[in-house]
C-alpha cells in the first residue's frame, strides 16, 4: 500500500439507499469523492454532513475529519405517492375523535336516563335506546372483523362499552318495579355482552384480550348491582361497593396481566419431583421464545392494563357522587365507612399512579382521585356551618400552598427511597381497606343483622 493511501481520508458517501465507503487522498476535494462514488455531479444536489451543515464541493479532505459522512440531498426530488404516510395520522385522529363522540353520547344518554322520568320522555327514550344498542352492536361487529394488528383498540372498546351502557340504561321502561339499580344492572350487562362479542369475534389477539377484560369488569360490576337489587338496597350501597372495589380490582388486574404457558418459567420435568395428583400431566417445556412472541405478549398485557384501569376508574368516578351523597347520617358505622372509603380510594389512586408504566394511566388515576375529592366536597360543604367555611377555606389554602412548594423540587427530579417505601406501605393499606370500607359505607353490617334477624 502506498504512502498516499496510508495518509488518506476515510469517507462514507450516502446517496439515497446506496452507501459507498471510500478512502481518498488528502489533496482530493469533495467533488472528487462524488465522482469516485459514481454520483452525477451535474445534478443540483447538495452535500450535507451529519450535523446538517452544507459542505461546499470544493472543500479539500484536509478540512474534514477522518471518517466523515457525506449525504447527498436533492432539493428537487419528489416523494412517491405510494410512500406517503402523511394522511394516516389525521385519519387515525379523526377516527379516535369519532369514537370519543360515541362514548360521550352513550354516557350522556345513560346520565339523562338516570336523572328521572321527566328528563327524557318514554316516547323518545325507548327508540333512542334501541338505536343506541343496535349501533353499538353494528360498530363492535364491523370493527372486530376489520381490525388490524396496528389498529388502536382502546377508544373503540371504551366507546362501545359506553354506548351499550347508555342504551341498556335507557331501554328500561318507566314501571313501578323499575329502579336505578335495574337500569344500571341492565346497562352493565349490555356492555358486558357487547364487549364479549368483540372478545370472540376480534380479528387480532390484542382486541380479543382487551375486549375480554372489559367484559369481565362489566360483568363483575353488574353482579354487584344485581346483589343490591335482590337485597332491596339503596343505590348508594352498590355505588359504595363499586367505588371501594376499584383499587382492589386494579391490583388483581396487575397480577393477572401476563398470560404465558406453564412451562415458560419452570422446567417441571426436572424440578418437580412429586405431582399434585396422580392424573396431573406435566406441561411441555418452552425451549425458545421469539421476539415477535414477546412483543405480542407485551402488547396484550398493556392493552389489558389500559382498558382495565380506564373502565375501573371511570366506574369509580361515576359512582362517587352516589356513594358519598352526604355525611349527615345517623348511623356512626356508615358515617365512618364513608370517610374511610373516600380516604382509602384517594390514597390508593394517587399512590398507585406513581408506578404506572403507561403515562396516560397516571393521569387517569389522578383524575379519578380528583373526582372523588370533588364528591367529598359536594357532600361535605352543605353540612358545614357558615362560620366554619372560612376555616375550611384557610386549611385548603395552606394545603394548596404546600403542594405548590413541593412541585418545584419534584419537578427538578427529587427522589427519596424512604418516602417511596412509605408511600408503598400506605398504598398497600389503602388498597386492602378500600373494599371493607366500601362495605361499611354500604351498610353491610345492618344488612347482615337484618338477615340474621329473619
Helices and strands as residue ranges (DSSP letters): H 3-6, E 9-15, E 18-24, H 30-36, E 45-48, E 54-55, G 61-63, E 68-74, G 81-83, H 86-115, H 122-146, H 154-170, H 180-201, H 205-230, H 235-255, H 268-271, H 291-323, H 332-352, G 353-355, H 359-381, G 386-388, H 389-411, H 417-441, H 444-453
